[in-house]
Each structure stands twice: as C-alpha cells, then as structure tokens.
Amino acid sequence: MISLRGLAGRAGFAPAAPLACAAFALAPVVQGEAIRTSTGLEWTLFQLTAFHALLAATDSPRRSAWLAVAGSALGFAMASKYPAGAAALG
C-alpha cells in the first residue's frame, strides 16, 4: 500500500492515492489471494516496489540507492516467481 501510494503521488495523483489503495485492497482477486498460500501478492508487492524505486531513481540525487532498492526488489520478485525475470530483462 505504501508503494502504491508513493507511486500515485509521484505520478501527480496524490489526492487519489488513498482511493487507489482502497480499490486495490478491496479487489476480489486480492482478497482471494490474501487467504491462500500463494506467491501472487508477494510478487505484486516486489514488482510494484521495483517500479516505484526505478521511477524515484530518475529524479533523485541518491540515484544509486534507489537503483539498489529496485534491483533488490526485482531479485525478491524473481525468487518468489520465475516470470518476474521478464521485468528484469525488459
């Protein structure tokens, strides 16, 4: 939720960020995945965090730190589900 809120704020939709978080949390797919033993939500979290960190690296003076966060998040995403490797290559 924190990453989704930060991503909405960075894109210029800060007033809509709480609504985006609520819409994501209340989506039936998310509710279904939350009660199952699955890697779907973890994969989503790590991919979203990596994307947010990559966007933050574009206009931050601490670019190397943000790129390290993005790389770590992509590594965790790849550890949770192999198709995440497509994001690392893309």
SVG drawing of the C-alpha trace seen along z (x, -y; Angstrom):
<svg xmlns="http://www.w3.org/2000/svg" viewBox="-14 -16 39 38">
<polyline fill="none" stroke="black" stroke-width="0.4" points="0.0,0.0 2.8,-2.4 4.4,-1.8 1.1,-2.2 0.5,-5.5 4.0,-6.7 3.6,-5.8 0.3,-7.6 1.9,-10.7 4.9,-10.6 2.6,-10.4 0.7,-13.6 -2.4,-11.9 -1.6,-12.4 -5.3,-13.2 -6.4,-9.9 -3.8,-7.8 -5.9,-6.7 -8.7,-5.7 -6.3,-3.7 -5.0,-1.9 -8.6,-1.1 -9.5,0.1 -6.5,2.4 -7.1,3.8 -10.8,4.4 -10.4,6.0 -11.8,9.6 -8.7,11.1 -6.6,9.5 -9.0,10.7 -8.9,14.2 -5.1,14.3 -4.7,12.9 -6.2,16.1 -4.4,18.6 -0.8,19.8 0.4,18.3 3.2,16.1 0.9,13.8 0.7,11.0 4.3,11.1 5.3,11.0 3.0,8.0 4.5,6.2 8.1,6.7 7.3,5.7 5.4,2.6 8.3,1.6 10.8,2.1 8.9,-0.1 8.4,-2.8 12.1,-2.7 13.1,-2.9 10.9,-6.0 12.3,-7.5 15.8,-7.0 15.1,-9.1 14.9,-12.4 16.7,-11.7 20.2,-12.8 20.5,-9.4 20.1,-7.6 22.4,-4.7 20.5,-3.9 17.2,-3.9 18.6,-1.6 19.9,0.7 16.3,0.9 14.9,1.6 17.4,4.3 16.8,5.9 13.0,5.8 13.4,7.4 15.6,10.1 13.0,10.8 10.3,10.9 12.4,13.4 12.9,15.5 9.1,15.6 8.1,16.3 10.2,17.0 8.2,15.0 9.5,11.8 12.7,12.3 10.9,10.7 10.7,7.4 14.5,7.5 15.1,8.1 12.6,5.5"/>
</svg>
